[in-house]
């Protein structure tokens, strides 16, 4: 296949790979590589939420997530972050809390609440001082690490850049290489090493070859570039405005000190007329 393979870390591509009910086997293999769930959770049908979750009603980009309910009722939410965002830890805490609140209706008892798990995959370092690329967080007692089983919150983090280039013996390593892959040769090497990975690689090829999918991908990429360009424009305008105010304040102070206008103009770049008007 000569067509460019779309990156699995793109949130649109990721959702098509892991958030489509038809690809449940791929999803299960990925989850089993790092999550220790009871066997029956992986044997039954997982129900996937097919809807997108936009940031705003007019937002073409949106935040695409994969939301799953296991056979027992456990709720999993997978988020992929390609670029750093502010307050990510608080945002993940909000997601977990929201997944719990959504479960309980008016008049219902707390016993109906099922465990919730948030899985955050980041294409950048979440915790720079920690060299490990896998993280598993639970509520526990600091003094002895006792896990509070009745607090139904769990968080998994996968930091793609931190994973070693060579196999480390973990099941999740090959999936990390898959997510980091960009070239067909890289995907083929993974598929040859692991037969279970073949299905994921072939599905990625199929997604990449779909014209409608590529059109959506390109549209979202353009929307992202336009947004970044707009932000850069705002920054440059703000920077120039700040520099101008700084020059004016400097000129005003020098003028009060009795410095000749010609010298002030030479030092600040303002015209003598502008300085006189201050």
Buried (B, 14 or more C-beta within 10 A) or exposed (E): EEEEBBBBBBBBBBBBBBBBEEBBEBBBBBBBBBBEBEEEBBEEEBBBBEEEEEEEEEEBBBBBBBBBBBBEEBBBBBBBBBEEEEEBEEBBBEBBEEBBEEBEEEEEEEEEBBBBBBBBBBBBBBBEEEEEBBBEBBEEEEEEEEEEEEEBBBBBBBBBEBBEEEEEEBEBBBBBBBBBBEEBEBBEBBBEEBEBBBBBBEBBBEBBEBEEBBEBBEEBEEBBEEEEEEEEEEEEEEEEEEEBEEBBEBBBEBBEEEBEBEEBBEEBEBEEEBBEEB
